[in-house]
Amino acid sequence: MSRAVISREQAFINARAVLDRARARRDADRAAGRLAPEVEFICRRLEREQRAQQAPAATLRVAA
């Protein structure tokens, strides 16, 4: 009953690869205009929230 065990690092590498492929598919679909309007709206909202979170951190670095 010996099973192959992957290391934690390899598990993260594998998960990152899957996530990168999914993001690439989403970006290609978005560029081609194949996303549903609701999904496009969600993407834009998430991008806006990410920019808002990054802006305060950028101003702190400049002030320091």
C-alpha positions, 0 to 999 in steps of 0.5 A: 500500500505504498502511494506516491506522495508529492512534496508540499512544494510540488503541490504548490507548483502544480496548483499554480500551474493550474491557476495560471492556465485558468487565468490564461483561458479567462484572459483569452475569452475576455479579449475575444469578448466571449465572457458573459456580461455578468462575468465581465462586470465581476472581473471589472469590480474585482480589478477596481477593488484590487487597485483600491487596495494597492493604492494606499500601500503605494502611497505609504512606500512613497512617504517612507 
